[in-house]
Amino acid sequence: MLDYYFQSEGNFLLDEMADLTGATMYGVLRLETVLEELLLQHDSLAGLLAAFEQRIVQAAQANVVALKSIIAYRTGLRIGEPDRGQVEARCVTLHAQATRQGRIRLADKMFLDFCLRQALEWAGALQLPVQFHTGFGDTDLDMREVNPLHLRPLLEDKRYRNTLFVLLHASYPYVRELGYLASVYGQVYADVSLAIPFAVSDFTAIWRQILALAPFSKVLYASDGFSIPEHYWTGARWARQSLAQVLGELVDLGALDESEALEAARLILNGNARRIYRLP
């Protein structure tokens, strides 16, 4: 799977990566980047939302298997429910700003919250999981605002009950909170990418904390690999080693037998991702 809107020099598009690797590639559509492009083209909220929905529908018909939000970086995970009239006025202002500058980096909470809620409804109807950056990252996020517990109002909202939330990066250091959410909300999945391989001394602690509550069927391994080829290899190697250690501990405790531990590993390392992203 490839987040082909990740802005990094030398990144490949889906077709380029498929040609390079000989593997089938599946895309992840980054919502905030799409909105930044559309703000250059639309000065009305109605026009922008129509184009936004069309882009998501077209993505679902192509090799895109998930949407992704980095709202945690921009304005945090406390997603409000803004008044549409106020958002319409904000759209005019943001379009003018984007036009003047030739581009825009969206960090307007009211506008982003409103558009994200729209995307969550469409994603549920289209059976597209939505990935959320949670927990640690670059210096432009506020660590107080990226705790996944802030998403609880969305998870309780009946409008999004058919939308799958894949919370990325083990929500590190809010790992226990992530495990709790995955255990009590059927539509929440825990993805350990980035925390493994970067939180080097905490790999086994991350697995222990998530698996303390989250079912094996709700946990996914991913590398969040970017730019550096070794990132993919080291992520996979260390994830398997540390997961094997933790599952082995559960076998020694008598909580699992060996066949159950092997099945848990299969689900976490492969099966769950195939199921929720509907991969062959």
N, C-alpha and C positions, 0 to 999 in steps of 0.2 A: 504494500500500500504506500502511496506517495502523496504527500501534501505538496501539490505542485504549485501552490501559491506562496510557499515559504520563500522569503526574499533573501537569497544568498547567492553570491556570484558563483557561477559554474554549475548551478543546479540544472537538472534535465527535466524536460516535460515527459508526460506519460509515454508517448510513442518513442521518444529518444531513449528513455530508460529501458523500455522493452527491447529495442534494437540492441542496446549495449549489453544487456544481461541475458537475452534470450528467454526471459521469463514473462509471463502475463502480468501486467501491472494494473492495479486498481487505484483510483484516485480518491482523495479527500478534498472537499471543497471548503476553503476558508472563508467564512461568512463576512468578516469585517473587510477583507480585501475586495470582495465583490461589491460591497456597499460603497467603498471608496471609489471604485471605478464608476458605479452608477450615479454617484453624486455629481460627477462631471457632466453627465448627460441629462439629468432631470432636476428641475427646480420645483416640482410638485411632489408631495408625498404619495398621492395616488399613482402617478406615473412611475415613481421609483419602486413602489411596492409591487406593481404589476410586472415590472422588469425583473425585480428580485425573485418573485415567485417563478417566473419563466426560466430564469437561470438555474434555479434549484430543480425544477421539473426536467429541464434538458440534461442536467447533471445526472439525475436518477435514471434517465434513459440511456446514458452513456456508461462508461466504466467507472463511475463514481459510486462508492459504496457507503460513504459517510459524509456528514457535514462536520465542520469544526469551528469552534468559537475560541477566540483569544480575548474575550471580554475581560477576563481576569487581569490581563496586562493593562488594559485600557482604563477601565473604571471599576473593576472589582466584581465580585460574585453576588453582591446584594442587588438582585435584579428587581427594580421597581415596576410599576404599571402606570406609565405616564398618560396624561390626557392627550388624545389624538389631536385636538386643536392646537395645543402647544407644540406638538411634534411637527405639525404641518408648517408652522411658522419657523421652527428651527431648521427644517429642511431647506427652506428658501435661503436662510442665512448661510448654511453650510455649503449649499450649491454655489453661492456667490464667492465664498472663501475658496472653494476648490477651483473655480474658474479663474480667479485672480492669480492663484499660485500655480495653477497647472496640475496640481495634485493635492491630496489631503490625507493626513493621518488622523483617522477618526478617534476622538477621545471624548465625545459628547455623551454623557451618561443617559440623558433623557432619550436621545435619538437611538443609541445602541440598545438600550433596554427594550424600547418599543419594537424595533426591528427584529431583535432576537426572539421575542415572544411570538411574533408572526412566523418566523422560520421554524420554531419548535412545533407549531401546529401543522405546518406543511410537511415537516419531516415525519410526524406521526402518521399522516395520511399516506405518505409515500413509502413508509417503512424504511426510512433512512435513519440510522443511529446518528446521534449528535455527540461529538467529542468535545469535552471542555478542558482547557488548560486549568489545572488546579495546583495549589502548592507552589513550591519554589520555582525560580526562573531568573530572568535577567533583572537588572537594576530598575527597570521602569515599572515594576509592580510593587504594590504595597502588601507585604506579607500578612498584615492584619485583615486584608480584604479578600484573600484567596483560600480561606478555609472552606471546604466543600459544604459545611453545615449551613452556610449562607444560602445554598440552593434549595433548602427545605421548602419554602413557599412554592417554588415551581414544581417540586416533586409531589406536593399535596394538591396541586391544581388539577382538577379533572380534565381540563382542556388538553393536558399533556400526558394523560395516562397511557396513551399508545406510543409515546415517544421514548426511545431508549437513550439513556444518558450514560456515556462512557467517560468516566472521570480519570483524566490522565495524570501521569507522573507520581502515582501512589499518593497524591495530594501532600507529598512530603513537606514539612514534618507532621502533617495532620493525618498520619497513616491510620491510626485507630478510628478517627472520625470517618474516614473513607470506608473502612471495614464495617462500621456500624451502618452507614447508609446503604451499602450493598446488601446487608443482611435484612433490613426492614423494608426496603423499597424494591419491588419487583423489577422496576425499569432501570435500576442503577447497576452499572458494572464498574469494576475496579481494574485499572490498567497501570502496571508498575513501570512503564517506560520512563526514561530519564533518571528516575531515582536509582534504577539499575541501568547503566553502570556508573553513575556519578557519585552516589552516596556510598563510597567504597567500603567503609567500615561498618555499614548498617544493613548489608544485604539480607542476612539471616533475620535480623530484627524486623525488617520490612515484611518479609514473608510471614513471620510469626504473628505480627500485629494484624495484618490483613486476614490471614486464615483463622485467627482466633474467633472471628464472627462471620466473615463472608463465606458463603458456600463455594465449593470448588467450581461450580458451574457459573460463578459470577466474576471470576478473576482471570485477567489476561496478561500474558507476557508480551511486551514489545520493546524494541531497543530505543525508539525515538532517534534512530541514527540520522545524522546529517553531516554532509561535507567530508568527514573523515572516514574512509572505508573501514579502518580498524574498529571504529565505534560499533559497527554491526556485529563483528566477530567477538569482541570482548564482551559486549552486552549479552549475547547468546551464551557464551561460555560461562560467565560468572552467574548468570541467572539460573542455568541448569545446575551448576555446582551448589549454589546456596539453596535452591528449591529442594534438591535431593537431600541436603542435610536436614532441612526442616521436616520434610515428609518422613525421612528416616527416624527422626525423633518421635513423630506421632506413631510410627509403627512400634518403636521400642516402648512407648507408653501403653500400647494396646488400643489406642484410639482408632487405628486403621490396621488392616492386614496388608500384606505386600501387594496383592492384586488391586486393592482399593487405592493404595498410594500410586501405583503405576497409572491407574485410570485418572486420578487427580492430576498427575503430571501431564498426561495426554491432553486433558481438557484445558489446562492453564496455558500450555505451550503451543496449542494448535487448535483443538476442537472448539473452544468457546468463540474464538475469532472467526472460524469458518461459519459457525452457526449465526452469530449476530450480524455479521457483515454479508451473510448469504454468499459465501465463496464456494466454488465447486470443490 
